[in-house]
């Protein structure tokens, strides 16, 4: 998956808009960030519940990893774009 693919999926969500947060792209719906792209464009982030995060990490550990620190414990989940597929990332974003 490329950053362009990730962006297309994010912007395909109902009401999604692209903004910027800490010098990198973010994607919001209803004023809340649900996904971001890292400045190096190697990683995306999706916001999941901790239970959903465990499910994705367990199913695809080469693609999904918890973000570091408190954000990760709260469900922020990093997506390695090089190993991600569009269907799985789309599923994660719609949760």
NORLIN-V536841 format. One record per residue. RES is the residue in one letter. PHI is phi in whole degrees, 0 to 359 (* if undefined). D_CENTER is the distance of its C-alpha to the mean C-alpha in Angstrom with 2 decimals. Layout:
res=RES phi=PHI d_center=D_CENTER
res=RES phi=PHI d_center=D_CENTER
This chain:
res=X phi=* d_center=12.34
res=X phi=257 d_center=12.79
res=X phi=303 d_center=11.02
res=X phi=298 d_center=13.20
res=X phi=297 d_center=11.96
res=X phi=300 d_center=8.25
res=X phi=300 d_center=9.95
res=X phi=299 d_center=12.34
res=X phi=296 d_center=10.19
res=X phi=299 d_center=8.54
res=X phi=286 d_center=12.14
res=X phi=280 d_center=13.56
res=X phi=289 d_center=12.53
res=X phi=302 d_center=15.74
res=X phi=76 d_center=16.46
res=X phi=286 d_center=13.38
res=X phi=225 d_center=14.39
res=X phi=262 d_center=13.25
res=X phi=224 d_center=14.46
res=X phi=222 d_center=14.52
res=X phi=221 d_center=13.92
res=X phi=52 d_center=15.77
res=X phi=69 d_center=16.38
res=X phi=215 d_center=12.99
res=X phi=295 d_center=11.34
res=X phi=230 d_center=9.51
res=X phi=232 d_center=9.24
res=X phi=233 d_center=11.39
res=X phi=221 d_center=13.38
res=X phi=55 d_center=16.56
res=X phi=78 d_center=16.17
res=X phi=245 d_center=13.10
res=X phi=287 d_center=9.78
res=X phi=242 d_center=6.99
res=X phi=199 d_center=4.34
res=X phi=216 d_center=5.88
res=X phi=243 d_center=7.49
res=X phi=288 d_center=9.85
res=X phi=302 d_center=13.51
res=X phi=275 d_center=14.45
res=X phi=61 d_center=12.00
res=X phi=266 d_center=11.73
res=X phi=228 d_center=8.23
res=X phi=244 d_center=4.75
res=X phi=223 d_center=2.88
res=X phi=236 d_center=2.39
res=X phi=264 d_center=6.15
res=X phi=236 d_center=8.53
res=X phi=281 d_center=12.22
res=X phi=304 d_center=13.73
res=X phi=295 d_center=15.38
res=X phi=296 d_center=12.47
res=X phi=302 d_center=10.80
res=X phi=302 d_center=14.24
res=X phi=298 d_center=14.46
res=X phi=291 d_center=11.51
res=X phi=296 d_center=12.62
res=X phi=294 d_center=16.14
res=X phi=286 d_center=15.73
res=X phi=220 d_center=13.89
res=X phi=294 d_center=14.44
res=X phi=280 d_center=14.43
res=X phi=250 d_center=10.82
res=X phi=251 d_center=9.10
res=X phi=220 d_center=10.46
res=X phi=298 d_center=10.61
res=X phi=297 d_center=10.27
res=X phi=288 d_center=13.93
res=X phi=71 d_center=16.28
res=X phi=298 d_center=16.26
res=X phi=300 d_center=12.66
res=X phi=294 d_center=11.83
res=X phi=295 d_center=14.80
res=X phi=273 d_center=13.64
res=X phi=120 d_center=10.46
res=X phi=297 d_center=7.78
res=X phi=234 d_center=6.31
res=X phi=279 d_center=6.10
res=X phi=239 d_center=5.89
res=X phi=284 d_center=9.33
res=X phi=298 d_center=9.67
res=X phi=299 d_center=13.39
res=X phi=250 d_center=13.36
res=X phi=276 d_center=10.69
res=X phi=243 d_center=12.27
res=X phi=300 d_center=11.59
res=X phi=297 d_center=12.83
res=X phi=291 d_center=10.75
res=X phi=295 d_center=7.34
res=X phi=300 d_center=9.24
res=X phi=297 d_center=10.45
res=X phi=297 d_center=7.41
res=X phi=292 d_center=6.59
res=X phi=278 d_center=10.33
res=X phi=284 d_center=10.82
